[in-house]
Each structure stands twice: as structure tokens, then as C-alpha cells.
Amino acid sequence: MAEKQGYGQFCPVAIAAEILTGRWMPLVIRELLCGSVRFNDLQRGIPRMSSALLAQRLKQLQFAGIVERRRCGERSFEYHLTPAGRELFPVIERMGLWAQRWLRQDHVDKTNLDPDLLMWDIRRNVLGKASPRDGRYVVEFRLSGVPISSRRYWLIFERGVVDLCYRNPGFEVDLFIEATLRLLTQVWLGHVSIDQAIGDGRLRLDGARDDIRAFRSWFALNMFAPAGGEPTGQAELAAE
């Protein structure tokens, strides 16, 4: 058996870091805390992680008692956090809040922008919101500053379910939303307010007046967005 790799310290921080700080591991835990339980959904939340490495990390989390694998069909499984795993929520939350305060400029660096991840997160967050209206409701996002294959996405609200489509579903669109990928990411993270983005013309909404007005009610921001609107840590220190 291969020798266990670790820090060789009894310090609790070292022991926790051996499990929690492997490459991609905090993001896997983040996805589980956000409610993803199927392998494909986990991968959609971490699109740049290989499926082989994701499977490996999930096995490590199972071995550590952080995740349990449950059969949910003849050939399908779900991954659920144990009490030990759920207790990690404030750890992940504090990491995100710390980055919002001190590393905000890195969030929208060109190398970190990802339209697929952004739209998947938006879709996941609007699940808890009321549908803009009864019946099918379709929103088309048009992003600029990205490859042509990633410029259009569709959210479809219907019967309490929200689907994300990467190809035109062929339904009539109720609301069009246009912005650069960077600007929409800034809005979603709370760095730029919706009113500010609409007011200066960088976020454009096209549809019936009621549909434009309803946008703010269903477009749920990132869980760290409230901190995104606060002064950065650097600004606070400069003011002291």
C-alpha cells in the first residue's frame, strides 16, 4: 500500500488541510453544500474538472466520512453530505466572504470568467424563486465577449422547474437579456447593482413592461452578493 501523503503534524489545521485542501476539493464541497447530489450536476458546477478526478475526490470524501453515496435507482447514485460534511458550511462561507472582501478584483479576471458556470449558477439560484408567470416562461441571455458557441443561453420556467438550455429550444422568448460576460458576472456577484447596470445601459432588457419589471423578483444573486456591495477590505483599511 502506498504511504499516506500528509503534513506529518498533529495540528488540527494540518489534519483538516490534508482532506479539505486538495485541488478542486473545496469546490466539490461547495457544490454539495449548494444542493447538487447527482454526479452530472456536480460536474456542471465544476466544468473544468475532469470526471475522473471528480470521482476520485468523491471517494476521498466518502472515506473521510464527509459524504455518503446512496443508490437512487437501479444504476444511479446520489452523493449526500453527512453531519460532518454539513458542518463545513461556515468554513466554505467564510472563504467566499473573505475573497469578496480582499480579492474582489480577481473574481472577474478574464481567466476566471466562465459562461457555462455562470449560467448554471444562475439557473440553480432561480429554482427557489417564484416563476415570473403561470405557464411556460422563456428568458434568453445574450452574452458578448465570449466565443460564438457560448453567447446564447435559455432559461425555461415551467411547472415549478427551471431548465437551462445551451441550444435554442424553439419556444417563443418572453424576455431578452443582453450584457457582456464580465458585467453579468459582476451583477451576479453583487459588485455592480442591477439598477446601476440597467441605468448606464450595460445590462439591457427587452420584453413586455411587466416582464422587465419582474426580472428583479426572480433573478437571484449569488449567496455572497451582499458582501459584494460592501467596501473592499483594502478600502476600509485606507479609510481608517
BAGUSE-468813 format. One record per residue (C-alpha): x, y, z; residue number from 1; residue in one letter. Coordinates in Angstrom, 1 decimal. Example, Ala and Ser with C-alpha at 12.3 -4.5 7.8 and 13.67 -1.06 7.14 Angstrom:
// BAGUSE-468813
NODE / 12.3 / -4.5 / 7.8 / 1 / a
NODE / 13.7 / -1.1 / 7.1 / 2 / s
***
This chain:
// BAGUSE-468813
NODE / 0.0 / 0.0 / 0.0 / 1 / m
NODE / 1.3 / 3.5 / -0.9 / 2 / a
NODE / 2.4 / 5.6 / 2.0 / 3 / e
NODE / -0.1 / 8.2 / 3.1 / 4 / k
NODE / 0.8 / 11.7 / 2.0 / 5 / q
NODE / 0.3 / 14.4 / 4.6 / 6 / g
NODE / 2.0 / 17.1 / 6.5 / 7 / y
NODE / 3.2 / 14.9 / 9.3 / 8 / g
NODE / 1.8 / 17.2 / 12.0 / 9 / q
NODE / -0.7 / 16.6 / 14.8 / 10 / f
NODE / -2.0 / 20.1 / 14.4 / 11 / c
NODE / -5.8 / 20.0 / 13.8 / 12 / p
NODE / -5.4 / 22.6 / 10.9 / 13 / v
NODE / -2.9 / 20.3 / 9.3 / 14 / a
NODE / -5.1 / 17.2 / 9.7 / 15 / i
NODE / -8.1 / 19.1 / 8.2 / 16 / a
NODE / -6.0 / 20.5 / 5.4 / 17 / a
NODE / -4.9 / 17.0 / 4.3 / 18 / e
NODE / -8.5 / 16.3 / 3.4 / 19 / i
NODE / -10.0 / 19.6 / 2.5 / 20 / l
NODE / -7.4 / 21.5 / 0.5 / 21 / t
NODE / -6.6 / 19.1 / -2.3 / 22 / g
NODE / -7.0 / 20.6 / -5.8 / 23 / r
NODE / -10.7 / 21.1 / -6.6 / 24 / w
NODE / -11.8 / 19.7 / -3.2 / 25 / m
NODE / -13.2 / 22.9 / -1.7 / 26 / p
NODE / -15.3 / 23.3 / -4.9 / 27 / l
NODE / -16.7 / 19.8 / -4.7 / 28 / v
NODE / -17.7 / 20.5 / -1.1 / 29 / i
NODE / -19.2 / 23.9 / -2.3 / 30 / r
NODE / -21.3 / 22.1 / -4.9 / 31 / e
NODE / -22.6 / 19.6 / -2.3 / 32 / l
NODE / -23.4 / 22.3 / 0.1 / 33 / l
NODE / -25.3 / 24.1 / -2.7 / 34 / c
NODE / -27.5 / 21.1 / -3.1 / 35 / g
NODE / -26.0 / 19.2 / -6.0 / 36 / s
NODE / -26.3 / 15.4 / -5.4 / 37 / v
NODE / -26.0 / 13.9 / -8.9 / 38 / r
NODE / -22.6 / 13.3 / -10.5 / 39 / f
NODE / -23.6 / 15.2 / -13.6 / 40 / n
NODE / -24.9 / 18.2 / -11.6 / 41 / d
NODE / -21.7 / 18.3 / -9.6 / 42 / l
NODE / -19.7 / 18.3 / -12.8 / 43 / q
NODE / -21.8 / 21.1 / -14.3 / 44 / r
NODE / -20.9 / 23.2 / -11.2 / 45 / g
NODE / -17.2 / 22.5 / -11.8 / 46 / i
NODE / -17.0 / 22.3 / -15.6 / 47 / p
NODE / -13.2 / 22.5 / -15.8 / 48 / r
NODE / -12.7 / 19.5 / -13.5 / 49 / m
NODE / -12.3 / 16.1 / -15.2 / 50 / s
NODE / -14.9 / 13.4 / -14.4 / 51 / s
NODE / -12.1 / 11.0 / -13.3 / 52 / a
NODE / -10.8 / 13.5 / -10.8 / 53 / l
NODE / -14.3 / 14.3 / -9.5 / 54 / l
NODE / -14.9 / 10.6 / -9.0 / 55 / a
NODE / -11.6 / 10.3 / -7.1 / 56 / q
NODE / -12.4 / 13.3 / -4.9 / 57 / r
NODE / -15.9 / 12.0 / -4.0 / 58 / l
NODE / -14.3 / 8.7 / -3.0 / 59 / k
NODE / -11.9 / 10.6 / -0.7 / 60 / q
NODE / -14.8 / 12.4 / 0.9 / 61 / l
NODE / -16.6 / 9.2 / 1.4 / 62 / q
NODE / -13.5 / 7.6 / 3.0 / 63 / f
NODE / -13.2 / 10.7 / 5.3 / 64 / a
NODE / -16.8 / 10.4 / 6.4 / 65 / g
NODE / -17.9 / 13.7 / 4.8 / 66 / i
NODE / -20.0 / 12.2 / 2.0 / 67 / v
NODE / -22.2 / 9.1 / 1.7 / 68 / e
NODE / -23.2 / 7.5 / -1.6 / 69 / r
NODE / -26.8 / 6.5 / -1.9 / 70 / r
NODE / -28.4 / 4.4 / -4.5 / 71 / r
NODE / -31.4 / 6.2 / -6.1 / 72 / c
NODE / -32.2 / 3.8 / -8.9 / 73 / g
NODE / -31.1 / 0.6 / -10.5 / 74 / e
NODE / -27.9 / 2.2 / -11.9 / 75 / r
NODE / -27.8 / 5.7 / -10.4 / 76 / s
NODE / -26.4 / 7.1 / -7.2 / 77 / f
NODE / -26.6 / 10.3 / -5.3 / 78 / e
NODE / -24.0 / 11.9 / -3.0 / 79 / y
NODE / -25.1 / 13.4 / 0.2 / 80 / h
NODE / -23.2 / 15.2 / 3.0 / 81 / l
NODE / -23.0 / 13.6 / 6.4 / 82 / t
NODE / -23.4 / 15.7 / 9.5 / 83 / p
NODE / -19.6 / 16.2 / 9.4 / 84 / a
NODE / -19.9 / 17.4 / 5.8 / 85 / g
NODE / -22.8 / 19.8 / 6.6 / 86 / r
NODE / -20.7 / 21.3 / 9.4 / 87 / e
NODE / -18.3 / 22.6 / 6.7 / 88 / l
NODE / -20.8 / 25.2 / 5.5 / 89 / f
NODE / -19.5 / 28.1 / 7.7 / 90 / p
NODE / -15.9 / 27.2 / 6.6 / 91 / v
NODE / -16.8 / 27.5 / 2.9 / 92 / i
NODE / -19.0 / 30.5 / 3.6 / 93 / e
NODE / -16.1 / 32.3 / 5.3 / 94 / r
NODE / -13.8 / 31.6 / 2.4 / 95 / m
NODE / -16.2 / 33.1 / 0.0 / 96 / g
NODE / -16.8 / 36.2 / 2.1 / 97 / l
NODE / -13.1 / 36.7 / 2.7 / 98 / w
NODE / -12.5 / 36.6 / -1.1 / 99 / a
NODE / -15.3 / 39.1 / -1.6 / 100 / q
NODE / -13.6 / 41.5 / 0.8 / 101 / r
NODE / -10.0 / 41.1 / -0.2 / 102 / w
NODE / -9.7 / 39.5 / -3.7 / 103 / l
NODE / -12.7 / 41.0 / -5.4 / 104 / r
NODE / -10.6 / 42.2 / -8.5 / 105 / q
NODE / -9.6 / 38.6 / -9.2 / 106 / d
NODE / -13.2 / 37.3 / -9.5 / 107 / h
NODE / -13.8 / 38.9 / -12.9 / 108 / v
NODE / -10.3 / 38.4 / -14.3 / 109 / d
NODE / -10.6 / 37.2 / -17.8 / 110 / k
NODE / -9.0 / 33.8 / -16.9 / 111 / t
NODE / -11.7 / 33.2 / -14.3 / 112 / n
NODE / -14.8 / 34.1 / -16.3 / 113 / l
NODE / -16.9 / 31.0 / -17.4 / 114 / d
NODE / -20.2 / 31.5 / -19.1 / 115 / p
NODE / -21.3 / 27.9 / -18.6 / 116 / d
NODE / -20.6 / 28.1 / -14.9 / 117 / l
NODE / -22.3 / 31.5 / -14.5 / 118 / l
NODE / -25.5 / 30.3 / -16.3 / 119 / m
NODE / -25.6 / 27.1 / -14.3 / 120 / w
NODE / -25.3 / 29.0 / -11.0 / 121 / d
NODE / -28.0 / 31.5 / -12.1 / 122 / i
NODE / -30.3 / 28.6 / -13.0 / 123 / r
NODE / -29.6 / 26.9 / -9.7 / 124 / r
NODE / -30.4 / 30.1 / -7.7 / 125 / n
NODE / -33.6 / 30.9 / -9.5 / 126 / v
NODE / -35.0 / 27.5 / -8.6 / 127 / l
NODE / -36.1 / 28.9 / -5.2 / 128 / g
NODE / -37.8 / 31.8 / -6.7 / 129 / k
NODE / -41.4 / 32.0 / -7.9 / 130 / a
NODE / -42.0 / 31.7 / -11.7 / 131 / s
NODE / -42.4 / 35.0 / -13.4 / 132 / p
NODE / -45.9 / 33.9 / -14.6 / 133 / r
NODE / -48.1 / 30.9 / -14.9 / 134 / d
NODE / -47.4 / 28.5 / -17.8 / 135 / g
NODE / -44.1 / 28.4 / -19.8 / 136 / r
NODE / -41.8 / 31.4 / -19.5 / 137 / y
NODE / -38.7 / 31.7 / -21.6 / 138 / v
NODE / -35.7 / 34.0 / -21.0 / 139 / v
NODE / -32.9 / 34.3 / -23.5 / 140 / e
NODE / -29.5 / 35.5 / -22.3 / 141 / f
NODE / -27.2 / 37.0 / -25.0 / 142 / r
NODE / -23.6 / 37.4 / -23.8 / 143 / l
NODE / -20.9 / 39.3 / -25.6 / 144 / s
NODE / -17.1 / 39.0 / -25.2 / 145 / g
NODE / -17.3 / 35.2 / -25.4 / 146 / v
NODE / -16.8 / 32.6 / -28.2 / 147 / p
NODE / -19.8 / 32.4 / -30.5 / 148 / i
NODE / -20.7 / 28.9 / -29.2 / 149 / s
NODE / -21.3 / 30.4 / -25.7 / 150 / s
NODE / -23.2 / 33.6 / -26.5 / 151 / r
NODE / -26.8 / 32.4 / -26.1 / 152 / r
NODE / -28.5 / 30.6 / -23.2 / 153 / y
NODE / -32.2 / 30.0 / -22.4 / 154 / w
NODE / -33.9 / 29.6 / -19.1 / 155 / l
NODE / -37.2 / 27.9 / -19.3 / 156 / i
NODE / -39.7 / 28.2 / -16.3 / 157 / f
NODE / -42.4 / 25.6 / -16.4 / 158 / e
NODE / -44.4 / 23.8 / -13.7 / 159 / r
NODE / -42.1 / 24.7 / -10.9 / 160 / g
NODE / -39.0 / 23.5 / -12.8 / 161 / v
NODE / -36.3 / 25.7 / -14.4 / 162 / v
NODE / -34.3 / 24.2 / -17.2 / 163 / d
NODE / -31.1 / 25.6 / -18.7 / 164 / l
NODE / -30.7 / 25.1 / -22.5 / 165 / c
NODE / -27.5 / 25.6 / -24.4 / 166 / y
NODE / -29.3 / 25.3 / -27.8 / 167 / r
NODE / -32.4 / 27.2 / -29.0 / 168 / n
NODE / -35.3 / 25.2 / -27.6 / 169 / p
NODE / -37.6 / 26.7 / -30.3 / 170 / g
NODE / -40.0 / 28.4 / -27.9 / 171 / f
NODE / -41.2 / 32.0 / -28.1 / 172 / e
NODE / -38.9 / 34.2 / -25.9 / 173 / v
NODE / -40.6 / 36.4 / -23.3 / 174 / d
NODE / -37.6 / 38.3 / -22.1 / 175 / l
NODE / -34.2 / 39.0 / -23.7 / 176 / f
NODE / -31.2 / 39.9 / -21.5 / 177 / i
NODE / -28.0 / 41.3 / -23.1 / 178 / e
NODE / -24.7 / 42.0 / -21.4 / 179 / a
NODE / -21.0 / 41.3 / -21.5 / 180 / t
NODE / -20.0 / 38.1 / -19.6 / 181 / l
NODE / -17.9 / 40.3 / -17.3 / 182 / r
NODE / -20.8 / 42.6 / -16.5 / 183 / l
NODE / -23.3 / 39.9 / -15.9 / 184 / l
NODE / -20.8 / 38.1 / -13.6 / 185 / t
NODE / -20.3 / 41.4 / -11.7 / 186 / q
NODE / -24.0 / 41.8 / -11.3 / 187 / v
NODE / -24.5 / 38.3 / -10.1 / 188 / w
NODE / -21.7 / 38.6 / -7.6 / 189 / l
NODE / -23.1 / 41.9 / -6.3 / 190 / g
NODE / -20.2 / 44.0 / -7.4 / 191 / h
NODE / -22.5 / 46.1 / -9.6 / 192 / v
NODE / -26.1 / 46.6 / -8.7 / 193 / s
NODE / -28.9 / 45.7 / -11.2 / 194 / i
NODE / -30.2 / 49.3 / -11.1 / 195 / d
NODE / -26.7 / 50.7 / -11.9 / 196 / q
NODE / -26.1 / 48.2 / -14.7 / 197 / a
NODE / -29.5 / 48.9 / -16.3 / 198 / i
NODE / -29.2 / 52.7 / -15.7 / 199 / g
NODE / -25.9 / 53.0 / -17.6 / 200 / d
NODE / -27.1 / 50.8 / -20.4 / 201 / g
NODE / -24.6 / 47.9 / -19.8 / 202 / r
NODE / -27.4 / 45.5 / -18.9 / 203 / l
NODE / -30.2 / 45.6 / -21.5 / 204 / r
NODE / -33.7 / 44.0 / -21.0 / 205 / l
NODE / -36.1 / 43.7 / -23.9 / 206 / d
NODE / -39.6 / 42.4 / -23.4 / 207 / g
NODE / -43.0 / 43.5 / -22.2 / 208 / a
NODE / -43.0 / 46.0 / -19.4 / 209 / r
NODE / -44.3 / 43.6 / -16.8 / 210 / d
NODE / -41.6 / 41.0 / -17.8 / 211 / d
NODE / -38.9 / 43.7 / -17.4 / 212 / i
NODE / -40.3 / 44.7 / -14.1 / 213 / r
NODE / -40.5 / 41.1 / -12.9 / 214 / a
NODE / -36.8 / 40.5 / -13.7 / 215 / f
NODE / -35.7 / 41.7 / -10.2 / 216 / r
NODE / -38.0 / 39.3 / -8.5 / 217 / s
NODE / -36.7 / 36.1 / -9.9 / 218 / w
NODE / -33.1 / 36.9 / -10.8 / 219 / f
NODE / -31.5 / 35.6 / -7.6 / 220 / a
NODE / -28.0 / 36.8 / -6.9 / 221 / l
NODE / -25.0 / 34.7 / -5.6 / 222 / n
NODE / -25.1 / 33.8 / -1.9 / 223 / m
NODE / -22.0 / 36.1 / -1.4 / 224 / f
NODE / -23.6 / 39.0 / -3.3 / 225 / a
NODE / -24.5 / 41.1 / -0.2 / 226 / p
NODE / -20.8 / 41.2 / 0.7 / 227 / a
NODE / -20.0 / 42.2 / -2.9 / 228 / g
NODE / -21.7 / 45.5 / -2.4 / 229 / g
NODE / -19.7 / 46.4 / 0.7 / 230 / e
NODE / -16.4 / 48.4 / 0.5 / 231 / p
NODE / -13.4 / 46.2 / -0.1 / 232 / t
NODE / -11.1 / 45.4 / 2.8 / 233 / g
NODE / -8.4 / 47.5 / 1.3 / 234 / q
NODE / -10.7 / 50.5 / 1.0 / 235 / a
NODE / -11.8 / 50.0 / 4.7 / 236 / e
NODE / -8.1 / 49.9 / 5.8 / 237 / l
NODE / -7.3 / 53.0 / 3.7 / 238 / a
NODE / -10.1 / 54.9 / 5.4 / 239 / a
NODE / -9.0 / 54.1 / 8.9 / 240 / e
***
